[in-house]
Amino acid sequence: MSDSTTEFEAAAFRRLLEHLRKRSDVQNIELMTLAGFCRNCLADWYREAAIERGVQIGKDAARERVYGMPYAAWRSQFQKEATPQQIAAFEAAQKRHA
């Protein structure tokens, strides 16, 4: 690959964020169950990457970057209470993803 690799990866990340913002109907617990990561994981990875490069980014700022709005606003607008079925599936998946 050329020097463009970082540019391509950044474009793919931006597209993933855009996709997740459009799919606010997909709950984090569902992402965790199926993929082993969620929006909060992406925010943590983003923050960790910044810190590794000497840039301090707070948890709230990283989450706002991923969610496209303050996390509290996203939660109040889009997050639903997890159903017993979602919780059971999440707990089973945790064993598989470990």
C-alpha positions as YAML, in Angstrom:
chain: A
units: angstrom
residues:
- id: 1
  name: MET
  ca: [0.00, 0.00, 0.00]
- id: 2
  name: SER
  ca: [1.01, 3.58, -0.46]
- id: 3
  name: ASP
  ca: [1.04, 6.54, 1.89]
- id: 4
  name: SER
  ca: [-2.68, 6.79, 1.22]
- id: 5
  name: THR
  ca: [-3.45, 3.94, 3.63]
- id: 6
  name: THR
  ca: [-4.15, 6.29, 6.54]
- id: 7
  name: GLU
  ca: [-6.36, 8.42, 4.31]
- id: 8
  name: PHE
  ca: [-8.35, 5.34, 3.24]
- id: 9
  name: GLU
  ca: [-8.69, 4.14, 6.82]
- id: 10
  name: ALA
  ca: [-9.87, 7.58, 7.94]
- id: 11
  name: ALA
  ca: [-12.46, 7.67, 5.14]
- id: 12
  name: ALA
  ca: [-13.70, 4.21, 6.14]
- id: 13
  name: PHE
  ca: [-13.96, 5.31, 9.78]
- id: 14
  name: ARG
  ca: [-15.92, 8.43, 8.83]
- id: 15
  name: ARG
  ca: [-18.27, 6.29, 6.76]
- id: 16
  name: LEU
  ca: [-18.75, 3.88, 9.67]
- id: 17
  name: LEU
  ca: [-19.62, 6.80, 11.95]
- id: 18
  name: GLU
  ca: [-22.07, 8.16, 9.39]
- id: 19
  name: HIS
  ca: [-23.68, 4.74, 9.05]
- id: 20
  name: LEU
  ca: [-24.02, 4.29, 12.82]
- id: 21
  name: ARG
  ca: [-25.51, 7.78, 13.18]
- id: 22
  name: LYS
  ca: [-28.14, 6.98, 10.55]
- id: 23
  name: ARG
  ca: [-28.87, 3.65, 12.25]
- id: 24
  name: SER
  ca: [-29.82, 5.00, 15.65]
- id: 25
  name: ASP
  ca: [-32.43, 2.24, 15.74]
- id: 26
  name: VAL
  ca: [-29.61, -0.25, 16.30]
- id: 27
  name: GLN
  ca: [-28.96, -0.37, 20.01]
- id: 28
  name: ASN
  ca: [-25.47, -0.68, 21.51]
- id: 29
  name: ILE
  ca: [-26.43, -3.91, 23.25]
- id: 30
  name: GLU
  ca: [-27.28, -5.39, 19.84]
- id: 31
  name: LEU
  ca: [-23.94, -4.28, 18.42]
- id: 32
  name: MET
  ca: [-22.14, -5.80, 21.42]
- id: 33
  name: THR
  ca: [-24.05, -9.05, 21.06]
- id: 34
  name: LEU
  ca: [-23.39, -9.46, 17.35]
- id: 35
  name: ALA
  ca: [-20.03, -7.78, 16.81]
- id: 36
  name: GLY
  ca: [-18.40, -7.61, 20.23]
- id: 37
  name: PHE
  ca: [-18.12, -3.80, 20.12]
- id: 38
  name: CYS
  ca: [-20.42, -0.80, 20.17]
- id: 39
  name: ARG
  ca: [-20.37, 2.97, 19.74]
- id: 40
  name: ASN
  ca: [-18.86, 3.41, 23.19]
- id: 41
  name: CYS
  ca: [-16.04, 1.02, 22.26]
- id: 42
  name: LEU
  ca: [-15.33, 3.10, 19.15]
- id: 43
  name: ALA
  ca: [-15.22, 6.24, 21.28]
- id: 44
  name: ASP
  ca: [-12.80, 4.56, 23.69]
- id: 45
  name: TRP
  ca: [-10.56, 3.42, 20.81]
- id: 46
  name: TYR
  ca: [-10.63, 6.93, 19.33]
- id: 47
  name: ARG
  ca: [-9.67, 8.45, 22.68]
- id: 48
  name: GLU
  ca: [-6.91, 5.89, 23.27]
- id: 49
  name: ALA
  ca: [-5.45, 6.57, 19.81]
- id: 50
  name: ALA
  ca: [-5.39, 10.29, 20.55]
- id: 51
  name: ILE
  ca: [-3.73, 9.77, 23.93]
- id: 52
  name: GLU
  ca: [-1.11, 7.49, 22.34]
- id: 53
  name: ARG
  ca: [-0.26, 10.42, 20.09]
- id: 54
  name: GLY
  ca: [-0.03, 12.90, 22.95]
- id: 55
  name: VAL
  ca: [-3.47, 14.47, 22.54]
- id: 56
  name: GLN
  ca: [-5.74, 14.45, 25.57]
- id: 57
  name: ILE
  ca: [-9.39, 13.92, 24.66]
- id: 58
  name: GLY
  ca: [-12.00, 13.43, 27.33]
- id: 59
  name: LYS
  ca: [-14.47, 10.58, 27.35]
- id: 60
  name: ASP
  ca: [-17.40, 12.91, 26.64]
- id: 61
  name: ALA
  ca: [-15.63, 14.56, 23.69]
- id: 62
  name: ALA
  ca: [-14.74, 11.18, 22.18]
- id: 63
  name: ARG
  ca: [-18.31, 9.95, 22.54]
- id: 64
  name: GLU
  ca: [-19.65, 13.14, 20.95]
- id: 65
  name: ARG
  ca: [-17.33, 12.51, 17.98]
- id: 66
  name: VAL
  ca: [-18.76, 9.02, 17.54]
- id: 67
  name: TYR
  ca: [-22.40, 9.78, 18.29]
- id: 68
  name: GLY
  ca: [-22.48, 13.12, 16.45]
- id: 69
  name: MET
  ca: [-24.08, 14.74, 19.51]
- id: 70
  name: PRO
  ca: [-23.59, 14.71, 23.26]
- id: 71
  name: TYR
  ca: [-23.94, 11.18, 24.59]
- id: 72
  name: ALA
  ca: [-26.67, 12.17, 27.06]
- id: 73
  name: ALA
  ca: [-28.74, 13.62, 24.22]
- id: 74
  name: TRP
  ca: [-28.31, 10.46, 22.13]
- id: 75
  name: ARG
  ca: [-29.32, 8.28, 25.06]
- id: 76
  name: SER
  ca: [-32.45, 10.30, 25.76]
- id: 77
  name: GLN
  ca: [-33.46, 10.36, 22.09]
- id: 78
  name: PHE
  ca: [-32.57, 6.87, 20.92]
- id: 79
  name: GLN
  ca: [-31.60, 4.43, 23.66]
- id: 80
  name: LYS
  ca: [-34.29, 2.02, 24.74]
- id: 81
  name: GLU
  ca: [-34.44, -0.15, 27.81]
- id: 82
  name: ALA
  ca: [-32.85, -3.51, 27.05]
- id: 83
  name: THR
  ca: [-35.33, -6.37, 26.88]
- id: 84
  name: PRO
  ca: [-34.78, -9.58, 28.84]
- id: 85
  name: GLN
  ca: [-34.07, -11.30, 25.50]
- id: 86
  name: GLN
  ca: [-31.41, -8.72, 24.59]
- id: 87
  name: ILE
  ca: [-29.77, -9.08, 27.99]
- id: 88
  name: ALA
  ca: [-29.73, -12.88, 27.73]
- id: 89
  name: ALA
  ca: [-28.28, -12.74, 24.20]
- id: 90
  name: PHE
  ca: [-25.65, -10.21, 25.35]
- id: 91
  name: GLU
  ca: [-24.62, -12.39, 28.29]
- id: 92
  name: ALA
  ca: [-24.33, -15.46, 26.04]
- id: 93
  name: ALA
  ca: [-22.33, -13.49, 23.48]
- id: 94
  name: GLN
  ca: [-19.90, -12.25, 26.14]
- id: 95
  name: LYS
  ca: [-18.76, -15.83, 26.62]
- id: 96
  name: ARG
  ca: [-18.18, -16.21, 22.86]
- id: 97
  name: HIS
  ca: [-16.35, -12.87, 22.47]
- id: 98
  name: ALA
  ca: [-14.06, -13.36, 25.47]
...
